[in-house]
């Protein structure tokens, strides 16, 4: 009888561990639109034109994010925008500016803990910014 109880307890522990590990391995889907409204719109504005409610209080006006492709000969600069938002690389265009290094901020968030999850979240934001580009 004790052996069956021990076996049942072992099975429950192993099964719950497998479920927990599987849950952690599930890819998380992030909303670039939601993150933009939450983290970016206060400076860049709800329409991403650099006219958010805090824009006037900054030393340098935030970029008009609807013009990113225009400033790059009509090609949306995915990698450059990712690096700018992430802010970890030396020479990042917002090092020393008032814009935080969002890679560090998002990696510490309970919704996207770790570098890989933060990168996925930034990629979703970059994809959202792509949809906001002004038409030529």
N, C-alpha and C positions, 0 to 999 in steps of 0.2 A: 504494500500500500504506500509506504514511504517512497519507494522507487518511482511509482506512478506520479505522485505529487511533485517529486523533484523533477521528473521528466516534463511534466506539464508546466512547471515554473520556468524551466530552461527554455522550452519552446516559446513561451510568452515573451521572455526577455529577448531572445534572438529575433522573433518576429517584430517586436516593437523597435528594435535597433535597425532592422532592415527598412521598416517604414520610415523611420527618422532619416536615415541615410538617403533613401529614395526621394524624400521630400526636399532635402537639401540639393539634390542633383537636378531637380526640375528647373528648366530655364525660366527665368523671370522676365516678364514682358514689362517694359517701361514705356511711359507715355511722354514723348518729347513735348507735346503740346501742354500737358499738365505741368511738367517741370519748368517749361518756359514761363508759364503764367505764375508759378510759385516762386521761382528763383530769379528770373530775368526781367520780367515786365516792370518791376518797380523802377528800374533804371532805363531799360531799352523801350519801354512802353508796351501797351497791350498789342499794338500793331507792329512792334519791332522797329519803329522808325527813329529810335533814340530820344524819345520825348516822354519818358516815364515820369511819374511824380517826383522822383528823387534826382532826375537828370540835372536840374538847375543847381543843385547843391554840390555837384561834383566839380572837380578842377577841370576835367576834360569831358566834353559832351560824349555820351555813349554812342557807339557806332549805329548807323542805320543798317540794321541787319537784313533789310529787304534789297540792299544794293551789293551784296557780297559777290554774286556772279558777275554783275556789271563791271565791278572793279577788277575782275579777273578775265576779261575778254569773253564774257558770257558763259564761262565754265565755273560751276560751283566748286570752290576749293575745299572739298571734304577734309583732307588731311590737315590743312592749315587751320581750319576752323576747329577741328577736334583738338589739336595741340593748344590752340589759344584758350579754349574753354577749360581743358584739363589743367594747363598752367604749370606742369611739372618740369618741362624741358628747359634747360638753360637757353636764354634768348627768347623765351615765350613772349609774345607781344604784350601781355598784360603784367609781366613781372614789374613790380614797382608801381603799378597803377592801383586804382581803387577797386578794381575787379578782383574778387578772390580767385584763388586756384581751385576751381570747382572739383577737380579730381580728388584733392585731399578732403574737401568738405563732403563729397558724396561717398567716398570710401569709408567715412566714419558714420554715415547715416545708418540707422537701423533698417532702412528699406533697401540699402545697396551696400552692405558691408563688404569691404575688400576692394582691391584694385580692379579685379575682373568685372565685378558688378558695377562699379563706378564707371568703367569704360563702356559697358553696355548701355548704361543710362545716358552717357554723353553721346554715344552713337545715335541713340533715339532722338536726342535733342538736335544733333546735326541734321538728321533726316527731316525733322520738323522744320528747321530753318531753310532747308532746300525748298520746301513747299511754299515758303513766303516770298521767294524771289520775284522781284518786279519783272514783268514781261518786257522784252526789248521793243 
